[in-house]
Amino acid sequence: MHHGSKWGSGCMLKAAVVMCSISPVSVACCVCVCVGPVCLSVSQSIITMTCLLLGAVLLGNLGVCVTEQVMLAPPTHIRFDSVDYKNILRWTPLTNSTSLQYYVQWKIYGEPEWLDVAGCQGIHKHHCDLSGVTSVPREWYYARVHTSSSSSSPPPSSKSAWALSPRFSPRWDTKISAPLLRLNVTEKGIVVRVKPPRLLLRKMHSSLHYKIYLTHTGGEEKAFEINNKQILRDLKHKAEYCLQAQITLPLQAKSSARSPVTCVTTL
């Protein structure tokens, strides 16, 4: 017995609380030491029962020994939204909780390794720009997202399984925006200038094809291909003409929507 110890019962109880974070057995043993003078006067079975009961009480009151692992539901509708080779991954959260964080990874089809997307780790928004890592038009890509909780409810360690996107091809899956159309009327005719809506689109295609749709008041629509600049001649004087432009990619059998209708009157 240690009647002469300089450590008081409060110190020993504090030690029992610390040990509680390790295991119930550690708690029981620690309590036995704390009440050693009492335990020494009873049988070993009573000592064991007393330790277990006291340990259970401490575990219940402190609530720090056992934490239930909760699995979050993954986000849904993982998809690429690609316009003019600007490739944005989007997903739908099952809840709008601001405590949820999202982690995004990507890989090339056929490659075994998943890579983190810089700037899309532990984010709260529901989209991620993957244009930089999915910039090769001929490749096929996958992306995946999982959810993690940053609050105490659900527990901080909670996270979801990975949710996978469909396979994505910049070449085949990107949508092409309508070109920008500019008209200038001169004595020679209508000067037509067309350019792509984004520089990224021009970078991906060394030569773009443009189609012009021309209508005259009361007349039929005419369509013809041009380069990025052309003068329309042999038009009626003092007549209104309306034009639209469209980008075509013959090798991909793809075309953009038409530009808004622009009308001018010849001299």
C-alpha positions as CSV (number, residue, x, y, z in Angstrom):
1,M,0.0,0.0,0.0
2,H,1.2,3.5,-0.8
3,H,-0.3,5.6,2.0
4,G,2.8,7.9,1.9
5,S,2.6,8.7,-1.9
6,K,2.7,12.3,-2.8
7,W,0.2,11.8,-5.6
8,G,-3.4,12.3,-4.5
9,S,-6.5,10.5,-5.6
10,G,-7.3,13.4,-8.0
11,C,-4.1,12.7,-9.8
12,M,-4.8,9.0,-10.1
13,L,-8.3,9.7,-11.4
14,K,-6.9,12.0,-14.0
15,A,-4.6,9.2,-15.1
16,A,-7.6,6.9,-15.4
17,V,-9.4,9.4,-17.7
18,V,-6.3,9.6,-20.0
19,M,-6.1,5.8,-20.2
20,C,-9.8,5.6,-21.1
21,S,-8.8,6.8,-24.6
22,I,-6.8,3.6,-25.0
23,S,-9.0,0.7,-24.0
24,P,-11.6,-0.4,-21.4
25,V,-9.1,-2.8,-19.9
26,S,-6.7,0.0,-19.3
27,V,-9.4,2.0,-17.5
28,A,-10.2,-0.9,-15.2
29,C,-6.6,-1.5,-14.2
30,C,-6.1,2.2,-13.6
31,V,-9.1,2.4,-11.3
32,C,-7.9,-0.6,-9.3
33,V,-4.6,1.2,-8.7
34,C,-6.6,4.3,-7.7
35,V,-8.6,2.4,-5.1
36,G,-5.8,0.0,-4.3
37,P,-6.3,0.2,-0.5
38,V,-9.9,-1.1,-0.9
39,C,-9.1,-3.7,-3.4
40,L,-6.4,-5.3,-1.4
41,S,-8.9,-6.2,1.3
42,V,-11.3,-8.2,-1.0
43,S,-11.1,-11.2,-3.2
44,Q,-9.6,-11.2,-6.7
45,S,-13.1,-11.8,-8.3
46,I,-14.5,-8.8,-6.6
47,I,-11.5,-6.8,-7.7
48,T,-12.1,-7.8,-11.3
49,M,-15.8,-7.0,-11.1
50,T,-15.2,-3.7,-9.5
51,C,-12.7,-2.6,-12.1
52,L,-15.0,-3.6,-15.0
53,L,-18.0,-1.7,-13.5
54,L,-16.0,1.4,-12.8
55,G,-14.4,1.2,-16.3
56,A,-17.9,0.9,-17.9
57,V,-19.1,4.0,-16.0
58,L,-16.2,6.0,-17.1
59,L,-16.6,5.0,-20.7
60,G,-20.3,5.9,-20.6
61,N,-19.8,9.3,-18.9
62,L,-16.8,10.4,-21.0
63,G,-18.0,9.2,-24.4
64,V,-14.5,9.3,-25.9
65,C,-13.6,5.6,-26.2
66,V,-15.7,4.4,-29.2
67,T,-16.6,6.4,-32.3
68,E,-18.9,4.9,-34.9
69,Q,-17.6,5.1,-38.5
70,V,-20.3,6.6,-40.8
71,M,-20.2,6.2,-44.6
72,L,-21.4,9.2,-46.5
73,A,-23.4,8.8,-49.7
74,P,-21.4,9.8,-52.8
75,P,-22.4,12.6,-55.1
76,T,-24.4,11.7,-58.1
77,H,-24.7,12.6,-61.8
78,I,-20.9,12.9,-62.3
79,R,-20.5,14.3,-65.9
80,F,-18.3,16.4,-68.1
81,D,-19.7,19.7,-69.4
82,S,-17.4,20.7,-72.3
83,V,-17.8,23.7,-74.5
84,D,-15.1,24.8,-76.9
85,Y,-12.6,22.4,-75.1
86,K,-13.2,24.0,-71.7
87,N,-13.8,20.8,-69.8
88,I,-15.7,21.2,-66.6
89,L,-16.6,18.3,-64.3
90,R,-19.9,18.7,-62.5
91,W,-21.8,16.6,-59.9
92,T,-24.9,16.8,-57.9
93,P,-24.6,16.6,-54.1
94,L,-27.2,14.6,-52.1
95,T,-27.3,17.5,-49.6
96,N,-26.5,21.2,-49.7
97,S,-24.6,21.0,-46.4
98,T,-21.7,23.5,-46.3
99,S,-19.7,21.1,-44.2
100,L,-19.1,18.7,-47.0
101,Q,-15.8,18.7,-49.0
102,Y,-15.1,17.2,-52.4
103,Y,-12.0,15.6,-53.8
104,V,-11.5,15.1,-57.5
105,Q,-9.1,12.7,-59.4
106,W,-8.6,12.0,-63.1
107,K,-6.8,9.5,-65.3
108,I,-6.4,8.7,-69.0
109,Y,-8.4,5.7,-70.2
110,G,-6.2,2.6,-69.9
111,E,-3.8,4.0,-67.3
112,P,-3.9,2.4,-63.9
113,E,-3.0,5.5,-61.8
114,W,-5.5,8.0,-60.5
115,L,-4.1,11.6,-60.1
116,D,-5.3,14.4,-57.9
117,V,-6.6,17.5,-59.6
118,A,-4.8,20.5,-58.2
119,G,-7.2,23.1,-56.8
120,C,-10.0,20.5,-56.4
121,Q,-9.0,18.9,-53.2
122,G,-11.3,19.6,-50.2
123,I,-13.4,22.1,-52.1
124,H,-17.0,23.0,-51.3
125,K,-18.2,23.9,-54.8
126,H,-19.8,21.3,-57.1
127,H,-17.7,21.6,-60.1
128,C,-14.0,21.4,-61.1
129,D,-12.2,22.7,-64.2
130,L,-10.2,19.8,-65.8
131,S,-9.3,21.6,-69.0
132,G,-5.6,21.6,-68.1
133,V,-5.3,17.9,-67.5
134,T,-7.7,16.8,-70.3
135,S,-6.2,18.9,-73.1
136,V,-5.3,16.2,-75.6
137,P,-8.3,15.9,-78.0
138,R,-7.6,12.4,-79.1
139,E,-7.4,10.9,-75.6
140,W,-10.2,9.5,-73.5
141,Y,-10.5,10.4,-69.9
142,Y,-12.2,9.4,-66.6
143,A,-12.8,11.5,-63.5
144,R,-14.1,10.6,-60.1
145,V,-15.3,12.4,-57.0
146,H,-15.7,11.5,-53.3
147,T,-17.2,13.4,-50.4
148,S,-15.7,14.0,-46.9
149,S,-17.2,15.7,-43.9
150,S,-15.5,18.6,-42.2
151,S,-17.8,18.9,-39.2
152,S,-18.5,16.9,-36.1
153,S,-21.9,15.7,-37.4
154,P,-21.4,13.4,-39.2
155,P,-18.1,12.4,-37.5
156,P,-15.0,14.2,-39.0
157,S,-13.6,10.9,-40.4
158,S,-16.7,10.2,-42.5
159,K,-16.3,10.0,-46.2
160,S,-18.0,8.5,-49.2
161,A,-17.0,6.0,-51.9
162,W,-15.7,7.3,-55.2
163,A,-18.3,8.2,-57.8
164,L,-17.1,7.7,-61.4
165,S,-17.8,9.8,-64.5
166,P,-18.6,8.4,-67.9
167,R,-15.7,8.1,-70.3
168,F,-14.9,11.5,-71.9
169,S,-13.4,12.5,-75.2
170,P,-12.6,16.2,-75.8
171,R,-12.7,15.6,-79.6
172,W,-16.1,14.0,-79.7
173,D,-17.9,15.3,-76.6
174,T,-17.1,19.0,-76.6
175,K,-19.8,21.3,-77.9
176,I,-18.8,24.1,-80.3
177,S,-20.2,27.6,-79.8
178,A,-21.5,29.8,-82.6
179,P,-18.8,32.0,-84.2
180,L,-18.6,35.7,-83.8
181,L,-19.9,37.5,-86.9
182,R,-19.0,41.0,-88.0
183,L,-20.3,42.8,-91.0
184,N,-19.2,46.0,-92.7
185,V,-21.0,47.6,-95.7
186,T,-18.8,49.2,-98.4
187,E,-19.3,50.2,-102.1
188,K,-17.9,46.8,-103.1
189,G,-20.4,44.8,-101.1
190,I,-20.7,43.3,-97.6
191,V,-17.4,42.5,-95.9
192,V,-17.9,39.4,-93.7
193,R,-15.5,38.6,-90.9
194,V,-15.9,35.5,-88.8
195,K,-13.8,34.2,-85.8
196,P,-14.2,31.5,-83.2
197,P,-15.8,32.3,-79.9
198,R,-12.7,31.3,-77.9
199,L,-9.0,31.2,-78.5
200,L,-8.9,27.7,-77.1
201,L,-11.0,26.5,-80.0
202,R,-8.6,28.0,-82.5
203,K,-5.7,26.4,-80.7
204,M,-7.2,23.0,-81.0
205,H,-8.0,23.3,-84.7
206,S,-5.4,24.9,-87.1
207,S,-8.1,25.5,-89.7
208,L,-11.8,26.0,-89.0
209,H,-14.4,26.0,-91.7
210,Y,-17.2,28.6,-91.7
211,K,-20.6,28.5,-93.4
212,I,-22.5,31.7,-94.1
213,Y,-26.3,31.8,-94.4
214,L,-27.6,34.7,-96.5
215,T,-31.2,35.8,-96.8
216,H,-32.7,38.7,-98.8
217,T,-36.1,40.2,-97.9
218,G,-38.6,37.9,-99.5
219,G,-35.9,35.7,-101.0
220,E,-34.7,32.2,-100.3
221,E,-31.8,31.4,-98.0
222,K,-28.4,30.8,-99.6
223,A,-25.5,28.9,-97.9
224,F,-21.8,29.0,-98.8
225,E,-18.5,28.4,-97.2
226,I,-15.9,31.1,-96.6
227,N,-12.6,31.6,-94.9
228,N,-12.5,33.9,-91.9
229,K,-13.0,36.9,-94.2
230,Q,-14.8,37.4,-97.5
231,I,-16.6,40.2,-99.5
232,L,-20.1,39.4,-100.8
233,R,-20.5,41.1,-104.2
234,D,-23.2,41.4,-106.8
235,L,-25.8,42.4,-104.3
236,K,-28.9,44.6,-104.9
237,H,-28.5,48.3,-104.0
238,K,-30.4,49.7,-101.0
239,A,-31.5,46.2,-100.1
240,E,-31.5,44.5,-96.7
241,Y,-29.6,41.3,-96.2
242,C,-29.5,39.1,-93.1
243,L,-26.6,36.8,-92.3
244,Q,-25.7,34.0,-89.9
245,A,-22.5,32.1,-89.4
246,Q,-21.7,28.6,-88.4
247,I,-18.5,26.6,-87.6
248,T,-18.2,23.2,-89.2
249,L,-15.7,20.4,-88.4
250,P,-16.0,18.0,-91.4
251,L,-13.6,15.4,-90.0
252,Q,-15.7,15.1,-86.8
253,A,-19.0,15.5,-88.5
254,K,-19.7,18.3,-86.1
255,S,-21.0,21.8,-86.4
256,S,-21.8,24.7,-84.1
257,A,-25.1,26.4,-83.6
258,R,-25.7,29.4,-85.9
259,S,-24.8,32.9,-84.7
260,P,-27.6,35.4,-84.1
261,V,-29.1,36.9,-87.2
262,T,-27.4,40.2,-88.2
263,C,-29.0,42.4,-90.9
264,V,-27.4,45.3,-92.9
265,T,-28.5,47.4,-95.8
266,T,-26.3,47.7,-98.9
267,L,-25.3,51.1,-100.4
